[in-house]
Amino acid sequence: MIAKEKAKEKAIELVDRFKWKGDVARMSLDNSKQCALICVDEMIKERQILNNDFDRDRIIELKEVKQEINKL
């Protein structure tokens, strides 16, 4: 598991990648969050296919990031 602050940082980083290009907003926060959630869901699906100890731990971390995205 990753620390709550680290999950929050990752959530913000991922959402910001969709929201901003340089100093210019590309899309709304809601749309940015939806894109980030889709990405995290896809990463979780890929990890579930592999189904080993490392990937189970990573799935837990990704779910924490997903929770933090939803809080933004």
C-alpha positions, 0 to 999 in steps of 0.5 A: 500500500502507498501512503495516503499523501502519495496516493493523493499526489498521484491522483492530482498528477494524473488529473492534471495531465488531462486538465492542463497543457502548459498554462492553458486548461484543456478540459474541465476538472470533471472531464479530467477526472473521468479520463484519469479514472478510465486510465486507472480502471484500465491499469487495474484490469491489466494487473488483474490479468497478471494475478501475482503478488506484485500486481495484487499490491499494485491493484491496491495502490491503484484503487487508493489513487482512484479514491483520491481522484474521486475526492478531487 
